[in-house]
Amino acid sequence: MEQRQGSSELLDLLNKATARELQVSIQYMLQHGVGAGMGTAVSGKTLLARQTRFVASHSMVFLPGPTLKKVAITEMRHAEAIVERVVALGGEPTTQPEAVVIGRTMREMLENDREQERAAIQLYMLIISVAQNQHDDVTGRLFQRILSDEKKHHRVFSALLGGV
């Protein structure tokens, strides 16, 4: 990545995006685990039997099981890319995620997750605009790619909500 100095406005937005990506990657992974625990009664398999399987397995354990896990991993990759960009622009990346909210029911979880994705879409459109105004094509392209993923995640959560 090229080394240049980023504006404080852009760096603040990128750190806000980092905190958001850290939050949802943790939140979605925890929801995956909670859902897996809920699925014990449904599947008839004991928690111990499921835990002896390969830890990175994407096997279905509850309704959005592998979906939440895959989205969490994608969000962590976003956080990594954004942190690299913050550093390339001369900033210091945040280490604090936004508040993690798990939810009590599957519907509550998915409604919150969909809202998180909607908020991310808004934030990332703003970041793209600020990057374009500052002639920072690298940041703009990065967030165009991330924005595409976030729109897909919003559609996935909306579809899952239709099935709950």
C-alpha positions, 0 to 999 in steps of 0.5 A: 500500500502507498504511504500517505497521510490521511485526514483526521476526518477520514481516519476517524471514519475508518476507526469507526468502521473498524470498531463496527467490524470488530463488533459484528465479527464477535457478535455474529460468532457468539450468536453462532455459538448460542444458536449451536447451544440451542440446537443441542435439544433439536439435533439430539447430539450432546454438546460434547459430541458436537465439540469433538468435530473440527472447530472450523466446520461449517456444518449446519447446527441451527437455522442460520448456523453456518451463515452467521459463522461465515459472515463473522469471518468475512467481517473479521477480514474487513476489519483486517483490511481497514486496519491495514488502511488506517496504518497506511494512512499514518493513523493508529487503529482502534482496538475497541469494538462497538457494544456487542448485542447477542439477543434472546431469540433468533428473531431478535438476533437477526433483526439486530444483525440486519440493522447492523448491516443497514448502519454499515451500508450508510457508514461505508457510503459516507466513507466512499464519499469522503475518500472520493472528495479527498482523492483517495482512490485506494480507500474508495475502492476498498470500501466499494468492495466491503460495501458490496459484502455488507449489502449481501449480508443485509439481504441474507439477514432479511431472507433469514428473518423471513424464515423465522 
